[in-house]
Amino acid sequence: MSESTDQYALPAEFSDRVFGVLLAVADGAAHARDGQDPGETETLALYLLDGLLEALEWAHEGVASDEAACMWLAGLRWYKLVNKSFPAGAPEPQPRWIDEAFDGAPAFAPGDSQNLLALTNPDMSSVGRPAFAQADTTGVLTRAAFVALLPRVDEATTAKIATDAAALTHGSPSAHRAAGVAALVVRAALESGTDSMGRWAELVKEFAVEAPAVEEHDDSDAEAGGHEDTEPEGSERDTTAGAGLVRAVRLVTAALANTEPKAAYDALFESLGEEPDTETAAYATALLAAVQGTDAVAHRPASEIDPILDAMHERWVKVTVGE
């Protein structure tokens, strides 16, 4: 992991934006589930972030470690949290603070089913050794948003770690590319706020697919909404990582036309619609918070996951920026 303490300056609001992203992922996921929390979407992302945190802790002690392997082991501990046992034949890593924090938690709301399916495999999947070569769903987006919280590394490192995190469960090269881009979008937002929106559009251009032509009809609601996201419900493009990424970026860009944080928050949730994809909603809310910090989610209801988010924020900022 190539780091520099001088080359990559951090905005004064960095710590607040990190905390905002952590809160926003839980909030967006809960919104998509109509208030039900906690769920697999945000808990898996938190565990993988803790895996990356563990790698950083080892590095601070002068011990080399593999970030992808640390995240995989964290994923196995998350699997045990959800299924009450490790996958058959898989390693059984030692518990960490986050395991104790979630001890006694109720059953989790379902997330992307590909995550549990892939982690059942006792062997670690990677870019070079994908277990599910065709898997391409939005399940890679939330963890990519969290990878973007790693400061003082070059963009190639950000993209690589996000790609490695995606490859643990999703084997499609398109999903890997989408994860890398998703991390870079959030990173740009963390570093430059709304000034980076033009770059978001450039980054996601690869995944932007024109909506199919539709017959003319009198639909005043659609006309009033003016959303670019008009894919047919349930289509394949709705469920791929790239499509979810593009939709999230478009909706957040539109929401940020409202300069007041609460108005932007309300606009985003309104445009997400009813029963949105959990990962897309979580990622979109995270992107909004990467720009606005905790102001973006100041109106979210209290959640039982909040103490764990507090602890993660404290540990993450202490290790990454020394605060």
Protein Blocks (a to p, Z undefined) as FASTA:
>chain_A
ZZdfklmccdfklmmmmmmmmmmmmmmmmmmnnopacdfklmmmmmmmmmmmmmmmmmmn
opacdfklmmmmmmmmmmmmmnopacehiacddddfklmmmgoiacdddddfklmmmmmp
mbdcdfklcfblmbccfklmmmmmmmmmpghiafklmmmmmmmmmmmmpmbfklmmmmmm
mmmmmmmmmmnmmmlmmmmmmmmmmmpccdddddddddfklmmnopablcdehiaklmmm
klmmmmmmmmmmmmmmpmbfklmmmmmmmmnoghiafklmmmmmmmmmmmnommlmmmpc
cdfklmmmmmmmmmmmmmmnoZZ
